[in-house]
Amino acid sequence: MGESFQLFNLQTMSGVFPGTRTLIYQRVRIRPLNEPASAAGNQPPVTQSWARLLWYSDPPACVVELNNGPLLRIPDPEGSDLGPRLQAGLAATGWELLTCGACAFWQPLTATADGLALGRCTWHDRTADASIYEPTADRDVYSLDALAMQSLLALDCPHWQKGQTPVHAPVQAPERTSAPAEQPHAAPAIARRAERENDERWSWWGRLRRSWRSRQGEAESPAPARWEDKIVERSGVGAGTEPCFACQGRIANLGALAVASDENDKQTFSVWRCRVCCTYYLNDWIDRWERTDSLETEETYYRLAPHEALAILAVIDGVVHADHPARRHERNAQRLWMQQFLAGRTRLSHQIKQGR
């Protein structure tokens, strides 16, 4: 569905592409507003294009670029009405915005680290992994909502549905009274494993907690009551992150599952989340060098709805040392589950590289 977006330029063998951009930007997908329905009748139109939103400060403006040419300019873009203004402006040029903010499942709450509106994705599929949605004595069915946040301009997912058509009425931009992190519904920060380990090992409070647990006869790292409390960024403070497809932020690894592919290569499924726009991704990485000695790797990215990402993380949490490839041949059931999940799913990006 639509065109694939590549973060790596195979012609220059780098992440550099022609053209310029501002320091703050977003990539969004748009489609023709009056495009006829697909032949299947119940499927959304398939023609999509990538556009860029460039943010200028002098004078303040948000410029939408399509094919490296200006399509729309929104002056003074700050304010809670940015989403309706953007949708109405694109509609006037014959395009429909495909982002979380234009989806019927998105409920706006507050602002992200880049000043855009942040909302909760209300889509969920209880059949994906029923165990993570079952209420128990220590689990509320809505306990995962804190991890379901998405930015106004986060990329559309396969479950995107057109929301109510906005009516553009210019409103005065609200005064900023506090930083986004201080607001009651700000995006929750996911703990970083390196920081957690350093705190336990080097800080005075960390050593005191370890000493107290040792005297109490408790385990060094007691298991949290809920699996979602175990979610940490596995990439540390900076190393190991990758550029986000949607914005200038970085995506960090939240969990990985190593399995044996159909050709007995090492295949790793991993869930990633952007630190700025909170977009979730699934990475499918196949390393063929052990079998072919050609240093060939195949990498595919998919866009995930928040609750899909959490369902996959719940499956990963049920496997001991899931990211270690030594026991990948024992995880055939998890591999089949992932293949069934991805069956018929549209790729966000797909590349085969020779060498690293």
N, C-alpha and C positions, 0 to 999 in steps of 0.2 A: 504494500500500500504506500504510494508516494515514493519519493526519492530517498535514498540512504544518505546519511550525513557522515562524513569522515573527519575525524580529528587529526589523523596522520596523513600527510601528503606523500603518496608513494612516488611522485615525480621528483620531488626535492628531497625525499627521504628525511623529512622533518615535520614539525608541526606548524610550519610557516606556509600560509596561503597568500595569494595576491590580494591587494586591497588594504584598506586601513579601517580602524575601529577606534572608538573612544575607550577610556579606561573602564567605564561601566557600560555594560551592554547585555542584551539577551538575544538568544536565538529562539524563534518561535516558528510553528508551522501554521500556514494559512491555506485555504482552498477557495476556489471560485464560489461565490455566493449562490449563483443560479445554476450550478452544475446539476444535470439530471441524475436521478437515482441510478444505482447500478442495476445490471441485468437481473441479479438475484431478487431485487425488489425490497428485501428487508435488510440490505447491507448499506452502510454509509458510502458516499462517493469516495473514489480512490485517488483522485488527483490532488496532490498536496505539494506545496512549495515551501522552501525554507526562506524566512525573512529575518532581518536583523533589526533590533531596536538599539539605536545609538543615543546616548544621553550626553547632551551638551550643557555646559554651565554658563556660558557667556555669549548670547543670552540663554537662559534656561529653556531647554526644548528636548523633546523626544522625537527622533526621526526614524521612521520605518523605511528600511531599504529592502528592495527586491531586485535580485540579479545585479547588485552593486549600484543600483540607481534609486533615487529617492521616490517613495510612494506616498508617504504621509508625514506631515509635520505637526506635532502637538506642542504649542507654546505653554510655558508654565505648567509642566506636567505633575507637579507635586499636588497631593490632595487625594481624598478618598474617592474621587470621581474618575480616577485615571482609567480604571477598567472599562466603565461605560463609554468614556470618550474615545478610547482606543477601538473598542468594538464598533461604535457608531462611525468613526472615521474610516475604518477599513470597509465597513458595509457601504459607505458612500462611494468607495473606489471599486466596489464589486468583489470584495474578499471577506471571508469569514475567519475569525480568529479561533485557533484550536489550542487553547491553554486551559489550565485548571480553573482560572477565574471565569472562563466562559462556559464551564461545565455545570450541569444541573446538580451534580453531587457535591459541589464545593460550597462551603459555608464560611464567609469571611469572618476573621477574628481580630487580627492586629497586624503588625508590620514585621518584616524580616530584617536581617542585618543590612540589606541594601536599600531599605526604606520602602519596599513594595508591600502590598497587602498580603497577609498570611491567613490561610483558612484551613479548615479541617475537611479532609476527604471523607464523605459519608458512605462511599461504596464499600461493600464487603460481601464476600461469598462464603457462607458458612460451610459449604461442601468442600472448600479447598483443604481445610484442616480443622475439622470440627472441634478438636481438643482445645484449640486456643481461644475458642469462643464460648465454651461451656462455662457457665457460672459455677463456682465452687465456694467453699467456706471462706477461702482467702482470695477469691478472684471475682472481680466485677466484670460483667460482659462488656462494659465500656472502658475497661482499664487500658486498652490499647489506643484509645483516641489521642493520647498525648504524642504518640509516634505517627499519627496519621496527618500531620500538618503538611501543607503544600503551599508554595508561593502562588501569587496571582498569575505569574507568567511561567510556571512550571510546565513542562511539555505535556501534551495530551497523552493519555494511555489508551489501551484498546477498549476501555469501558466508557470513554468520553461520550456524553450526551449533551446536546445543545440545551443550554439553559434559557431562561426567559430573556427575550430580546430587550436590551437595556434602552431606556429612554434618556437621552442626553439632556441634562439640565445643568448648566454651569453652576458650581457651588464654590464657596470660598474655602480655600485650603485650611484645614484645622491647624491651630498652633501646636507645635510639638512640646509637650509638657514633660516628657521623660524619654529615656532611651528605650528602644524596643525590648531589650532584655529585662527591663524593670516593669513591663506591663504584665497583667495577670495571665494573659494567654500567649506569651511569647513562645517561640519555637524552643522546645526542650533541647538542651545541649546533651549530646551523647558522650559519655565518658570515654576517654582515650586510654587504651591499655598501657601505653608507656608511662603516662602520667600516673595512673593508678599504681603501677608497679614501683615507680620511683617514690611515690608517697609512702608506700608500705616499707620500702627499703631504707630510705634516707631521712625522711622527716622525723622530727621528735615525736609528733602525735602518732605517726605510723608505727614507729618502734614501740611506743607505749601500748598501742592496741595489740600488737603481736605479742608483747610480753604478758599482757593481761589475758589474752586467749590461751597462751601457753600455761599460765597458772591455773586457768579454769579447766584445762584438759580439752579444749575445743580444737577443731581442725584449724590449720593455718588460714585457709580460705573457705569458710562455710558457704554452702550453696545457698543462693538467694531463694526466697520463698516462691518467686515467680520467674519463669524462664526469661521474660522480657527484661527483668532487672540485670540479666547477665550480658545484655547487648553492649558491646564496647567497640570503639573504633580500633581496628587491629593494625592500622597503619601508623600509629604514633602521632607525633606532633606535626611533622611535615613530610618525611620520607614515605613513599609508597602511595601517596595520593595521586589522582589523575584529574585532568581538566573535565569540567562538567560540560555536557552537551548543550545545556540551556543558558548558562550564565558564565561569569568570570570566576566563579567559585571552584572549589576542589571537591571531588568526591572521595569518600573514604570507605574502606572495606569493613563491613559489619559481620561477615561470616562467610565461610567457604566450605565446600564439599568436594573432595577429590574422589573420582571414580575412574573405572577403566572404560574407555570408549569401545565402540563396536569393533574397532581395529586394534584394540588392546593398547592404545596410547593413553597417556595421562590426560584426563579431562577434569577441569575444575569449574564448578559452578559457584559463583560468588555474588553476594548482594552488596550494593554500594549505595551511599546516600550523600547528596551534596550538602556541604556545610552552610551554604548561603540560601539556596532556594528550596532545599529539602527534597529534591527530586530523587526518587528511587530507581535504581537500574539493576538488571541482572546481567552478569558477564559470564559468557561461556567460552572458556579458553582450552584449546587442545594443543598439546606439545608433542610433536612427532619426531623429535630429534633422536630419542632412544631407539626407535624402530627404523628410521630411514637414514639417520646420520646426515640430514640435510639442513638442520636448524630451522625447519619449517614449523610455523605456528599459525593457528587459525583462531581468530578472535571475533566474537559476536556479542553485541550489546542489545538488550531489550529494555523497553520502558515498563516499569512495574507500578501498579497502584499500591499505595501504602500497605493495605491489608494483604495483598499478594506477597509483598516483600516479607511481611511478618510471618505469613504461613510458611514460606521457604525457610526462614530463620528458625522456625519451630521444628521443622524437619531436620535441619542441620544440628540443632541442639540435642536431638535424640541420638546422635551418632558420636561415639567416643573418638576423640582426636580426628574429627571429620576432615580437617584440612590436610592431614598427613597422607601421602600417597602410598605408604607401605602396605596398607590394608584395603586399597581401592578395589581389589577384585572381590571383596566380601560385601560390597555395597550395591549389588545388582538391583535390589528392590528400590533403593533410593534413586538409582540411575533411571529405571523405568518410570518412576514417579515424575522425575524431571522431564523426561522425554514426552510423557503424556501431557504435562503442563504446557510445554512449549509447542505442542503439535498445532500447526496452522497459525502460529503467532507470527506477526510481522516483525522483521528485524529493524532495529534502529540504526545499526551500523554493522558491517561485516567486512573483514579484511583478512587476507592470507599473506603472511610476510615470510621472506626468506632471510633468516638471520635475525638477530635481536636488536 
